[in-house]
Amino acid sequence: MVAAERLGRPLVTFPEPGAWEVPTRHWHWDNPCDLHLDHPRGLFVVSFIGSVAPRGGGTVILSGSPRLLIQQERQIPASQRRGSIAVLRERFRRSDPWLMALTGHAPSPADRIAAFMDAETIVEGIPLRVVELTGEPGDMVFCHPVMVHCVAPNRGARPRFMRIKTQVLTREGRELSSRWHRPDS
């Protein structure tokens, strides 16, 4: 039998009525940036278990976000990098007016889809844009391990079934990860 943590986390959202909109809440990343400063030591893998059509609840990602997060992390003294993930996420969200509007920390533009998905914006020299992941059973999307992402509303006709997993690729990555997650370190 395969351990559940080896398979990743299932993502299920059920259809709800209403207009589809770019989410304002729950934007996050699952891995500490500090582990990936020199190079990615893993992958963030999104798998499609069922068909996910546009506006059907597919995870939304912020393209370019790993570059921005790593750039911001490098600006923090090493002694301060292992702070609270909540503090790090808050710092990221408040680092630019566009990010503040995306994450609900500033007033939203009237058309969030046009403002966040239809064109890139440049934040600290890095192009960013919200992308909705869609696909068919068996499709997979491989992302940098610190990809900013968020659950999106399901305005489709059927439940959304996806799976996410962080796959550590190197022995060095496993060692760093175990040190990072150890309470006494």
C-alpha positions as CSV (number, residue, x, y, z in Angstrom):
1,M,0.0,0.0,0.0
2,V,1.2,3.5,-0.9
3,A,1.3,6.1,1.9
4,A,-1.1,9.0,1.4
5,E,1.6,11.6,1.7
6,R,3.4,10.1,-1.3
7,L,0.3,10.6,-3.4
8,G,-0.3,14.3,-2.6
9,R,-3.4,16.2,-1.4
10,P,-6.6,15.8,-3.2
11,L,-8.4,19.0,-4.2
12,V,-12.1,18.9,-4.7
13,T,-14.5,21.8,-5.2
14,F,-18.1,21.6,-6.0
15,P,-20.0,23.8,-8.4
16,E,-21.5,26.9,-7.0
17,P,-23.7,29.5,-8.6
18,G,-22.5,33.0,-9.4
19,A,-20.0,34.7,-11.7
20,W,-16.4,33.5,-11.8
21,E,-14.0,36.0,-10.4
22,V,-10.2,36.0,-9.6
23,P,-10.0,35.1,-5.9
24,T,-8.9,37.7,-3.4
25,R,-8.2,35.4,-0.4
26,H,-6.0,32.4,0.3
27,W,-3.1,33.2,-2.0
28,H,-0.1,31.2,-0.7
29,W,2.9,29.0,-1.4
30,D,3.6,25.7,0.3
31,N,7.4,25.6,0.6
32,P,9.9,27.8,2.3
33,C,11.8,30.0,-0.2
34,D,15.0,29.6,1.8
35,L,15.3,25.9,0.6
36,H,15.3,27.0,-3.0
37,L,17.5,30.1,-3.1
38,D,20.3,28.6,-5.2
39,H,18.2,26.3,-7.4
40,P,14.9,24.5,-7.1
41,R,15.3,21.3,-5.0
42,G,11.8,20.0,-5.8
43,L,8.7,20.5,-7.9
44,F,5.2,21.6,-7.1
45,V,3.1,19.2,-9.2
46,V,-0.6,19.7,-10.0
47,S,-2.4,16.6,-11.4
48,F,-5.8,16.5,-13.1
49,I,-7.9,13.5,-11.9
50,G,-11.0,14.7,-13.7
51,S,-11.7,17.2,-16.5
52,V,-11.3,20.8,-15.4
53,A,-12.7,23.3,-17.8
54,P,-12.2,27.1,-17.7
55,R,-14.0,28.6,-14.7
56,G,-14.5,25.0,-13.4
57,G,-12.5,25.4,-10.1
58,G,-9.0,24.9,-11.5
59,T,-6.2,26.1,-9.2
60,V,-5.0,29.6,-10.2
61,I,-1.3,30.3,-10.1
62,L,0.6,33.5,-10.2
63,S,3.1,33.1,-13.0
64,G,6.5,34.7,-12.2
65,S,5.9,34.5,-8.5
66,P,8.8,32.1,-7.7
67,R,11.2,34.6,-9.2
68,L,9.8,37.4,-7.1
69,L,9.7,35.4,-3.9
70,I,13.3,34.2,-4.3
71,Q,14.4,37.8,-5.2
72,Q,12.6,39.1,-2.0
73,E,14.0,36.3,0.1
74,R,17.6,37.1,-0.9
75,Q,17.1,40.7,0.4
76,I,16.4,39.4,3.9
77,P,19.4,38.7,6.1
78,A,20.0,35.0,6.5
79,S,19.4,35.3,10.3
80,Q,15.8,36.5,9.6
81,R,14.8,34.1,6.9
82,R,13.3,31.5,9.0
83,G,10.6,33.7,10.4
84,S,6.9,32.9,10.5
85,I,5.4,31.8,7.2
86,A,2.5,34.1,8.0
87,V,4.8,37.1,8.3
88,L,6.6,36.2,5.0
89,R,3.3,35.8,3.2
90,E,2.1,39.1,4.6
91,R,5.3,40.8,3.5
92,F,4.9,39.4,0.0
93,R,1.2,40.5,-0.3
94,R,2.0,44.0,0.8
95,S,5.1,44.5,-1.3
96,D,3.3,46.1,-4.2
97,P,-0.1,47.8,-4.8
98,W,-0.9,45.2,-7.6
99,L,-0.3,42.4,-5.1
100,M,-2.3,44.2,-2.5
101,A,-5.3,44.4,-4.8
102,L,-4.9,40.8,-5.9
103,T,-4.9,39.5,-2.3
104,G,-7.7,41.8,-1.0
105,H,-5.4,44.2,1.0
106,A,-6.4,47.1,-1.2
107,P,-9.4,48.0,-3.3
108,S,-10.0,45.8,-6.3
109,P,-10.2,47.0,-9.9
110,A,-13.8,46.8,-11.3
111,D,-12.7,44.0,-13.7
112,R,-10.4,41.6,-11.8
113,I,-10.1,39.2,-14.7
114,A,-8.8,41.9,-17.0
115,A,-6.6,43.4,-14.3
116,F,-4.9,40.2,-13.2
117,M,-5.3,37.7,-16.0
118,D,-5.5,39.4,-19.4
119,A,-2.1,41.2,-19.2
120,E,1.1,40.9,-17.3
121,T,2.2,43.5,-14.7
122,I,5.8,44.2,-13.7
123,V,6.6,44.0,-9.9
124,E,10.2,44.6,-8.9
125,G,11.2,43.9,-12.5
126,I,9.4,40.6,-12.8
127,P,6.4,40.0,-15.0
128,L,3.4,38.6,-13.1
129,R,0.0,37.3,-14.3
130,V,-2.7,35.1,-12.8
131,V,-3.2,31.8,-14.8
132,E,-6.1,29.4,-14.4
133,L,-5.0,25.7,-14.6
134,T,-7.3,23.6,-16.8
135,G,-6.8,20.1,-18.1
136,E,-8.0,16.5,-18.7
137,P,-7.5,13.4,-16.6
138,G,-3.8,12.5,-16.6
139,D,-2.5,16.0,-17.4
140,M,0.1,17.4,-15.0
141,V,1.6,20.8,-14.5
142,F,5.1,21.1,-13.1
143,C,5.9,24.3,-11.2
144,H,8.7,25.8,-9.2
145,P,8.2,24.6,-5.5
146,V,7.4,28.2,-4.3
147,M,4.6,28.9,-6.8
148,V,2.0,31.2,-5.4
149,H,-1.4,29.7,-6.0
150,C,-5.0,29.8,-4.8
151,V,-8.2,27.8,-5.0
152,A,-10.7,29.3,-7.5
153,P,-14.5,29.2,-7.5
154,N,-16.1,26.3,-9.4
155,R,-18.7,27.8,-11.7
156,G,-18.8,24.6,-13.9
157,A,-21.3,21.8,-14.1
158,R,-19.4,19.1,-12.2
159,P,-17.0,18.8,-9.2
160,R,-13.3,19.6,-9.8
161,F,-10.9,16.8,-8.9
162,M,-7.2,17.6,-8.8
163,R,-4.2,16.7,-6.7
164,I,-1.2,18.7,-5.6
165,K,2.1,17.4,-4.3
166,T,5.5,18.8,-3.6
167,Q,8.0,16.4,-4.9
168,V,11.5,16.8,-3.4
169,L,14.0,15.8,-6.1
170,T,17.4,15.7,-4.4
171,R,18.9,14.2,-1.3
172,E,20.1,17.7,-0.4
173,G,16.6,18.9,-0.7
174,R,15.3,16.1,1.6
175,E,18.0,16.9,4.2
176,L,17.3,20.7,4.1
177,S,13.6,20.1,4.3
178,S,13.9,17.8,7.3
179,R,16.1,20.4,9.1
180,W,13.6,23.1,8.2
181,H,10.6,21.3,9.6
182,R,12.4,20.0,12.7
183,P,11.0,22.0,15.7
184,D,14.4,22.2,17.5
185,S,16.3,23.7,14.6
